[in-house]
Amino acid sequence: LSLAAGAKTYKMKFGNRGMNQPAIDLRTTRCYITPQNHGFAVDTSSLPSEWVPLMVNANDGTNEGVIHKMRPWFSVQFHPEACGGPTDTA
């Protein structure tokens, strides 16, 4: 979604892989423990003005999600179905 909006990405040295990766929701400061498997991150300084960071990785500070300021569009880098059902990462 970030690439489609016009942002740039970069290759991470090791990537975020495995279980128990902390992702912080920047709207609430709530930390979610997430499973991840990605080797690229979004360069938040390249996000168009109508997009803002949504989540950030607490371990390395990389972007974990973006959200549009006016439209109901958002995405995350992790697997939000970590605990499927009504208590998943919603």
C-alpha positions as CSV (number, residue, x, y, z in Angstrom):
1,L,0.0,0.0,0.0
2,S,2.9,2.4,0.8
3,L,4.5,1.7,-2.6
4,A,1.2,2.3,-4.3
5,A,0.8,5.6,-2.5
6,G,4.3,6.7,-3.7
7,A,6.5,6.0,-0.7
8,K,9.9,4.3,-0.9
9,T,11.0,1.1,0.8
10,Y,14.5,-0.1,1.8
11,K,16.0,-3.5,2.4
12,M,16.7,-4.3,6.1
13,K,19.9,-5.9,7.1
14,F,18.2,-8.8,8.8
15,G,14.5,-8.1,8.6
16,N,11.9,-8.8,11.2
17,R,11.2,-12.5,11.3
18,G,9.6,-14.8,13.8
19,M,7.2,-14.6,16.7
20,N,6.9,-12.0,19.5
21,Q,7.9,-8.9,17.6
22,P,6.6,-5.8,19.5
23,A,4.6,-3.3,17.3
24,I,3.4,-0.1,18.9
25,D,0.2,1.6,17.7
26,L,1.1,5.3,17.4
27,R,-2.5,6.4,18.0
28,T,-2.8,4.7,21.4
29,T,0.8,3.7,22.4
30,R,-0.6,0.2,22.9
31,C,2.0,-2.5,22.1
32,Y,0.9,-5.6,20.2
33,I,3.1,-8.8,20.2
34,T,3.1,-9.9,16.5
35,P,4.4,-12.6,14.2
36,Q,6.4,-11.1,11.3
37,N,8.3,-12.2,8.2
38,H,9.5,-9.3,6.1
39,G,12.9,-8.0,4.9
40,F,11.9,-4.6,3.7
41,A,10.6,-1.5,5.6
42,V,8.8,1.7,4.5
43,D,10.9,4.9,4.6
44,T,8.4,7.1,6.5
45,S,10.1,10.3,5.4
46,S,8.9,9.4,1.8
47,L,5.2,9.0,2.7
48,P,3.0,11.4,0.8
49,S,1.4,14.1,3.0
50,E,-2.0,12.4,3.2
51,W,-0.4,9.3,4.8
52,V,1.0,8.9,8.3
53,P,2.8,6.1,10.2
54,L,0.4,3.8,12.1
55,M,2.6,1.3,13.8
56,V,6.3,1.2,14.7
57,N,8.5,-1.8,15.7
58,A,9.7,-1.3,19.3
59,N,12.9,-3.2,18.7
60,D,14.4,-1.4,15.8
61,G,12.1,1.6,15.2
62,T,11.1,0.6,11.7
63,N,7.7,1.3,10.3
64,E,5.1,-1.5,10.8
65,G,2.0,0.2,9.3
66,V,0.5,3.3,7.6
67,I,-2.9,4.9,7.6
68,H,-4.5,7.5,5.3
69,K,-5.5,10.8,7.1
70,M,-9.0,11.0,5.5
71,R,-9.9,7.7,3.8
72,P,-10.5,4.4,5.7
73,W,-7.3,2.9,4.2
74,F,-4.5,1.3,6.3
75,S,-2.1,-1.6,6.3
76,V,0.4,-3.3,8.5
77,Q,3.7,-5.2,8.0
78,F,2.9,-8.0,10.5
79,H,0.4,-10.8,10.5
80,P,-2.6,-9.4,12.3
81,E,-4.3,-12.8,12.7
82,A,-1.8,-13.8,15.4
83,C,-4.6,-14.9,17.7
84,G,-7.6,-15.5,15.4
85,G,-11.0,-14.6,16.7
86,P,-12.5,-11.7,18.6
87,T,-9.3,-11.0,20.5
88,D,-6.9,-10.8,17.5
89,T,-5.0,-7.6,16.6
90,A,-8.0,-5.6,15.6
